[in-house]
Amino acid sequence: MFAVIKTGGKQYRVEQGDMIEVEKLDIEAGNKVTFDEVLLVENNGEMLIGTPFVDKAQVKAVVLESFKDQKIIVFKKKRRKQYKKKTGHRQQLIRVKIEEILTGGKAISKEKPAEKPTPKVEKETGAEPKAKVEPEKKKAEAEKPQKTPVEKPVKKAEAPKTKDNVKAETADKPKPKAPAKKKAETKTSAKPKKGQ
């Protein structure tokens, strides 16, 4: 059983008893806080999805402490412009413990749901109780021979020709030898010199 809440521009998946860190709210340590923006509630397989929020759903928590997150460095630079700027930042946070999840004003417990009660057996003379008749029917059905499905032969379909299939087929066939290229004969002509 869990819920998805939205606070500080972020979404958190919470369960009863979880401790989460959220962006600081104006609430002192030891006080209770209620998150009204519930996006989703799951209770034993049953989902309640909000559009955008679930109606009348709330998550109640208690603030444990407020603190600062680790420092991050923000460095800006523009090359060839002699511009550099370095700053640090520590985000203010609070740590809260989830106490309960409410849907429609009803608290959802973390325990498993109670099992369905067994049907009451009517006491009548000469009539068998209904609870005993059902197991006998199930046993009779289990003892009946079950039909096995007949498998039909599957026809082998040719795979469509793709580039990989064509390459594999051509790789298996021997390549024909290319005819030998004749060397081009170079003709040299003797040019008469100017002086002759």
N, C-alpha and C positions, 0 to 999 in steps of 0.2 A: 504494500500500500504506500503510494507516494503522491506527491503533487509537484507541479512546476509553477514557480512564482516568478514575478517580474519586479525588480527593484533596482534603482540606480542605473537604468538602461541596460541591465543584464538579466539573464534568466538563470534560475537555480532549480535543480531537482532536489527536493527535500523529503525526508521521512521523519516520523516522530522520533525525537531523541537526537537528531543530527545537530552538529554545531557547524555553522557556516560563517564566512566573513563577507560582509556586504559593505557598500559605500556608506559613509557616515550619515546618520539621521540625527535630528535634534532631540535625542533621548538619552538620558543619563543611565549609567550602569545600574542594574537592579530593577529597572522599570520594564513593563511589558510593551510589546509592539505587535500590531496586527497588520498582516499583509493582505490587502483586499484584491490585488491584481493577480488572481489565480488563473493560469492559462489552461491547466489540465489537472484532473484528479483521477487516480486509478485506485479502485478498491476491490480487491479479490477478483480480478479479471474484468470488472465493469469499468469502462472508461467514460469519463465526462469531459468533453472537449469544449472549450469556450469559444465564443465568437465575438470579440476576441477573448473575453473573460467568462469564467463559469459563474452563473447567477448564484448569489447568496453563499459563495464559497469563501472561506477565510483560512488563513494559516496564522496561528498565534504562537508567539515566541517571547523569550525574555532576553534582555540585553545583558551580556556578561561583562564586557569591557570595551573601551574604545582605545585605539592605538594607531600608529603610523606604519604604513607598509615600508618595504625596503626602498632605498633611494634608487632612482633611475636617472641617468645622465641624458640630457637633451643637448645635442651638439649640432650647430648649423654652420655651414661654410659655403661660400661662393668663390669658386676658383678664379684666380686672376683679378679679383676685385678687392682684395685685402679686407674681406669680411669674414669674421669668425665670431660665434656666440656660443658660450657654454653655460648651461644652467642645470640645476638638479631639481628633482621633485619627489616628495614623499606623500603618497595618497593617504587621506584620513579614512580609516575603516572602523567598523564595530564588529564584534564577535557576538552572534546570537545563537541561542539554543531553541530548537523547534519543540514546542510543548504539545500542540494538538492541531489536527486538520479538521475543519468544519465544512460540511456541505449542507446547505439549506437549513442552517441552524443546528444540525445534528453532528455530534462528534463522531469521528470514525476511529474505532479502536484498532490497535495494531494486532490484536489477537485474531486467530482464524475464526471463520463463521461457524456457528453451531450446526451440528449435523441435523438433517431433517428427522423429525420424530418418526418412529416406526408406526405403521398403521395399527389401529386398535382392533383387537380380535373380538368379534361379537360372539357371545356365548348363546348358542341355540342348540336345542336337542336335535340330533340326527344330521346336523349340517357341519361340514368341516370348515375350519377357519380359513379365511382368504389367504393369509400369510403362508399357510402350508401348501396350498394348491399351486401357487406360482412356482416354487422350486421343483415340484414334480413335473410340471410342464416343461421347464427348462431342461431337466434331465432327459425327458422323452425326446426332445428336439436334438439334444446332443448325441443320443444313441442312434438316431436315424442316419443311414449312410448318406454322405454328402456327395453330390455330383461334382466330378472334377471337370473343369473347363477344358475343352478340346482346343489345342493350339493349332492354328492354321499355318501352313507353310508360308514363309515370308519370301517374296520374290526379291531377288537381288537387282537393285536398280543401278544402272551405270552412273558413276559420278559425273557431274558436269565437267567439261573440260575447262581447266583453269591454266594459268601460266605455269604453275608448279607441275601439274600433270603433264603438260606438253613438254616441259623441260626434262621430266623423268623419262618420257617415252623416247625422246631424241637422244638422251644419254645412253640408253640401252642399245640403240642401233649404231653400227660402225659408221664412222664418218667417211665419205668418199674422199679419195686423195685428189688434191687440186693439181691440175696439169703444171708441169715444171715451166717456170717462166724462162724464156730465152733472154740471154743477156743481149742487150742492144749493142750492136757493133758501132763503135765510134769511128767516124771517118775523119781523118786528119788531112787537111789539105795544106799543102805547103804554099805559103804566100811568097811571092817574089819580093825580095828586098828592093828598096828604092834605088839603091846604088847599082843594081845590075842591069 
